[in-house]
Amino acid sequence: MTLALKLKYAFRHAMKRNPLVPRRCADLMSRERADPVVHLARQRALVTQLLAEACNVPAYECRTALPSDTDPLDYLREAFPIIDKGEVLQRPSSFLRKGRVPSHRLMVAETSGTTGTPFDVYRSFNSMIMEESFHLQHWHWAGWRPGVKQAVLRGETVVPIRRRQPPYWFTDPAGGQLVLSTRHLDRHSAVLFISELQRFGATHLRAYPSAAHALAAFAEEAGVRLHFDAVITGSEMLYDFQRERIERVFGCHVFDFYGMTERVAYAAECEHGRMHVNPEYGVLEIVDAQGRPTNQEGTIIGTSLNNSAMPLIRYRMNDTARWNHEPCPCGRTYPVIERIVGRLADQLYDLDGRAVNCTMIGFAFDGMHNIRKAQVAQTEVDQWVIRIVPGAGYTTLDSERVLAKLGKQVSSRIAARIELREDIPALPSGKYKWVVQECSRNTHPPRSVQANAVPKRISRAAR
């Protein structure tokens, strides 16, 4: 399996990290501290290009002609209504550019379906290149340079999920990184993980917040010193208690980023902990309940600027944020947002008492197009319930597939059953909790796990 993984990663790097990426990254970095007028001009140019390309997208072709002498950003907000995932799901093909549907699997990203039905997001080659460029730019903020070794503790399937003997990692020579299996990290294997990280000499860790926090907790518990120059987190909520422990145990700053599979907006933390919105990635709006711009906390609306295959214009996220208009000490002149709040999730545990990463739970719903809404609840120490609001084409085969994917891609030590429902209500706050801990007798969670802590920042982009 290791050889197959190395070939897979080598091909992925050839696609995503070709010579265009560092050049695009350098171009982005050259404007980080430019006058905000420069950022606005670049964004207007990208919106104008988007509107020209969207003429070939059925969902937009009736309203994309930009009148002369009209500000493209004003026209975008005035001529295009806010859409959400439900509208895209009703007619997904109408959001694809005519005659240009990517066929390679690397150019199709699946939303997990944890806040609704999953759907495929088609990406253009330029979108893939730019995505890597934006992330590479963020890595530079965290002190990464070509040749610096990284460790990756995210959602990759590194070894078979049922394996109970190390190694639980592999070295990716093409990417200069050590890729570790989040699914196999527990207090028994943690010392092995730490020893391998020390042997490899990784100076930067890219991880899910929950995985980085678990590694820090195990290192602290074992009294083992593990140092990184920086930890780059994303794809989950980052809680204050997680940040504090990660930074204290590893002796470095955490650099969080915010993104999503739909690729409509992107923001990343600098060395001062400020979340900068990159205006060349997308148009990020914050609106109130009536869809009007607000300086208070409001819903995030995003417009993709680099994906001609499936441009999503004024797409509503399930996240809220607020603008921060104070200049950042880092000197970068990108807009800044604060207090991003998104998907709510509690901590669940398997039959052995191991914490199960909430982002990986979403893998059980990848490709499940007949599910309208889903929620995963731990109702007993030894029982999970998968609540599903079925779509029109849902059958028992879909139930079997979800359970099979849960056992194969999340954990083999889970006892779960499917429960079909007409609806799954949101919380009184209006937020939707897709992973719920309902077991009052559960004695597994460590005291450090604060399931209902208020998140300061989150990131949802799976890379």
N, C-alpha and C positions, 0 to 999 in steps of 0.2 A: 504493500500500500504506500510505503514511503516514496518509492520511485514514481508511482503514479501521481502522488501529491506534488513532488518536485516538478514533474512535467507540467502538471496543471498550473502551478504557480508561475513557472517559467513562461508559459503561454499567456497567462494573465498579465504578467509584467510586460511582455512584448506588446500586448494590446494597449494597456493603460499607461505604461511608463516609457513610451517611445521618446525619441529626442524632442518631440514637440512639447512635452510636459515641462521640462525645466526651463525652456525658452518662454513658454506662456507664464510660468510661475515668476520668472525674473521680470517679465513685463508687468505683472500685477504688483509685484513688490516695488517697482520703480515709481508707482503712483500712490503708495500707502499714505504718504504725508503731503500729498498735493493739496492745493486749495480745493475746498469742497465744490467749487464751481466746476473743476475738472471732473470730479466724480459724477456730477449731475449731467454734464455734457456727454460723458461716456454712456451713462444710463439711457439718456434720451436717444442716442444713436442706436443702442441695442434694442430699445423698444420700437423704434422706427423699422429696424430690420425684422423684428418679430412680427410686426403687423403686416409687413410685405409677405412674409412666409406663411402667415396664418390665413392668407387669402386662399390657400390650397387645403385648408382644414375645414371640412363640412360644418362643424359646430360654430365656426367664426366667419365663414366667407361672406355672409350677408352684412357684416358690420366692420370689416377691417380696413376699408379704404380710408387713409388718413387725409383729411382735408388740408389744403395748403395753408400755410401760416398758422397752424394749430400746434400747440405744445403737445407732443406725443404722450407725455405723462398725464396731462389733463384729459386728453382724449381717451386714454386707457381707462381712467376712472369714471368718465362720464358715459362712454359708449358700451362698456362691458359690464354686465351684472356679475355679482359675486356668485360663484358656483361652489358646490361641495362634492364630496365623493359619491353621494347618492345620484347626482345628476350625471356624473361620468359613467357610473355603473349602468344606468338606464340605456345608454347608447355609446359604449366605449369606442366603437369603430369610427364614430363621427369626430372624435378628437385626434385621429391619426391623420398624418399628412398623406394625401392621395399619392399612391404609387411608390411610397417610400416607407414601407413597413420593414424594420430590421428583422432578420430571421435568425441571426446567431444568438445563442442563449445568453452570452455575456452582455448583449445589448437589450435584454429584457429583465427588468427588476420587478419582483412581486411585493406588493404591500402585504403585511402579515394578516390583515383581517381582524385584528384585535379590537379595533374600534368600529367595525363594520365589515362588510363583505370585502375580501381581497380582490385586487385587480392587477393586471399586468401594466407596468409602466414601460413603454418603449422608449429607447434612448438612441439618439444619433451618435455617430462617432465623435463629433465635436463635443457633445455633452459629456462623454466619457473622458475625453482628454481634459476638458475644463474642470471636471469634478476632481480629477487627480491634481490638477494645478492648484486649485483652491486649498485642498488639503495639504499639499506640499508647502504652500505658503504658510499655513498654520504651523506645520512642523518646524519651519524656520523660526517662527516666533518662540517656539519652545526650545530653541537651541540646537535643533537637528541640522546636520550638514551631510552631504553625500559621503558615504563610507562609515557613518556612525551606526552602530548596531542597535536594532530595535527588538523588543520582545512584544508579542501580540497575544493578548488574553481576551479574545472576543468569541464570536460564534462559530469559528471554523470547526468542521468535523475532522479532527486530526488523526484519531485512531477509532476503531470500532467502539461504539458506545458501551458494549458489554465487557470490554477488556477490563481486567482487574489486576494486571501486572504492568509496570512501566516498561518502556517509556510512554509517556502521555504527551509527547511533543515531537516536533521534527524541525530540522534546520533547513531554512529556505535560502540556499546560496544566491539565487538570482535576486532576491530582495534584501539580502543581508539582514535577515530577521530570524528569530526563534519563535515558532508558532506553537502555543501551548493549548491543550484541551481544557476549556472552562468546565466542561461536564465532569472531568475527573479530579477537579480541585476540591479537596476536603482536608480536614485537620490531619488525616493519616498520610496523605500524599504531599501535603504542603512542603515538608522538609525536602522532599525530592525535587519539587518544582523550584524551590529556592536554591538548592545546590546546583541545578542545571542552569538557572539564570546567572548565578555567580560564575560558573564555568564558561558560559557563553560570553559573558562580559557585556550584556546589554546595558546601555546607558539611558535609553528611553523606553518607556512602557506605554503601549497603546492598548486600552482595555475598556470593557464595560465598567461603569462606576461600581456596580455591585461586585464584580469580579476583582477589581483592584482593591476594594475595601476588604473583601474576604481574604485576599492574599496578605494584606497588611495586618489584619487581625490574627491570622495564623502565625505570621512571622513574629508579631509581638508576643503572642502566647508562648511560642517556642523559645523566645529569647534570642532569636537569630537576627543578625543585622543584614539588611538588604537595602542598598542605596541606588536611586536613579537620579539622573539630572533633571528629568521631567516626566510627568505622567500625563498622557493625552487621553481624555475620556470622551465618550459619545454614545449615542443610541439609547440611552436611558436617562431617567431623572438622576441628577447629581444632588444628593442631600448634603446639608451643611455638616452633619455628623460624619458622613463618608469623607468629604473633603478634608476635614480636620484630621482624621486618623491617617488617611493616605499621605498627607503632607508631613505629618509628624513622624510616622514610622519610616517613610522612604526619604525623608529629609530633602524634599523638593516641592516645587509648585505643581499644582494641577492646572492643565490647560483644557478646558471643556469646549466642545463645539455643539452647535445646534443645526440640524438639517433633517431631511426626511427623504423617503424613497421617491416621492413625486418630484424632487429637485426644484422646488419653487422658491426657496429662500435658504440663506446660509448665514450663520453668524459664528464667530469664534473668539475665544478669550485671549487677551494679550497677557503680558507679564504682570500687569497691574490688576488682573482679574475682571477687566471690563469686556463685555460681550459686543464685539464690533460686527455690524451688518455689512457684508460685502455687496456694494451696489451694482457690481458687474455680474453677479451671480443671478440675482432676481430682484424684483420690485417687492419690497416688504412693506405692507401697510398694517396699521393697528387701528381697528374700527370698533365702535360701540355696538350696542344691540340693534341699532337702526342702520348699521352699515356706514356710519359717518366717521371720519377721521377723529381720533381722540388722543389727548396727551395723558389720559388716565389709563388704567389697565383695561385692555380690550383684546379682541380676537385677532390673531395673526392671519392676514391674507397675503398670499404669495403669487407671483407671476414668474414663470421660468423664462430666462433670457438666452439660454444656450442649447435648448433641446428642440430642434426643428422637427423631429420625428413625431413628438406628441406634446406640443406646447400647451401648457395649462395656464390660463389667464384668469387672474383674480380668484384663486383657488383657496377656499376656506380651510384652515387647519383646526385641529381640536386643542390648540394651544393658545394661551393668553400671555401678554407681555405689556410693558410700558416703555415709552421712550425716556432716555436720559440725555439731556441736552448739555451737560457739563463737558468741557474739553477733557480728553484723556491724557494723563501724564506721559503716556508712551509716545505721544506726538502724532499718532495715526489719526487721520481726519475722517475715517469712516463714521457713519451714524452708530450710536450706541443704544442698546436696549437692555433692560434689566428685568429681573423677576419673571422669568419664563416659567409657566406652569403648564403641564400637559397631561399625558396619560397617567392615571392613578393606578398603582399596583401595590398589593401587599406582598409579603414574603411567604412562599410555599416551601414545603419540605417533602422529600421522598421517604420511602419506607425505612431507610437507614438513618433518617434524621438529617440528611444533607440538604442544605439550601439549594433550591433550583432557580437558576437565573430567569427572571421574568421575560427578558427579551427572547431567550431561547424557547420559552413556552410558545411564543408566537410562531415558531417554525412549524408547529403542528398544523397551522392553518394556511401555510404557503400553498398556493395553487388551488385552494378550495373555493371555487367560484359559485357554489350553490348555497353559501352561507350568508345570511343577511346580517347577523350580529352574533358575537360569541362572548362568553365569559367563563373563566376557569376559577373554580372555588375549591378550597380544601375544607371539607365539611367534617372530617374526622382525621385522626392521626394517620390512619391507613386508608383514607378514601378521598379521591378528587371527583368532582362533578363538572363535566363539561356542558355548560348550558348553551344551547344553540337555537337561534331563531332561523329556521330553514327558509331557503329561497324556493322559487317555484319548481326547480328541477332536483331538489334534494331527495336522496333515497338512503336506504340503509347502507349502501356501499360507501356513501360519504361519511357516515358515522364510523364505519369500520376503518376507513382510510385515516380519519383524524386520530383514532386510537392507535393505529399502527405507526403513524408518523410520530406520535407522542412517545411511544416505546422505542422507536428507532433513532429519533433525532434529538430527543430531550433527555429522557432517562428510562432505563429498563426497569427501574425500581419504583414504579408508580402504579397504583391500582386506581383505575378511573372508569367512569361510566358516563354515557351520554344522556342528557336530559333535554328534550325538545320543548321550546316555549314559544308562546305567541309574541312576547316582547320581553326585553330586559331593561328595566327602568334605569334612568340616570340617578345620581345622588341629588339631594335637595339643592346643592350648589349648581347643578346643571352639568357637572363633570361626570364622566363615565369611568367607573372602575372595572377594568377588564380582568384583573387577577385579584381574587378576594380570599383572605384568610378568615374562615368562619369557625375554626375549631377551637372552642373555649378550653378544651382539655389538652391542647397541644403543648407538650413540654419541651419540644425540640428547639424553638428559637432562642438564640443567645440573647443576653440582655442588651447587647449593642445594637440589635436590629430594632429600628424604630419604624414600624410599618406605616404609621400614619403621619410621620413627620412632614412638615410643609417643605416642599422642594424650593431651593433658591434658583437653580437653573437646571434645564434638562437638554438633552440632545436626542434625536430620534433617527438619525441617518445611519443605516446599516451599511458598513463598507465591506 
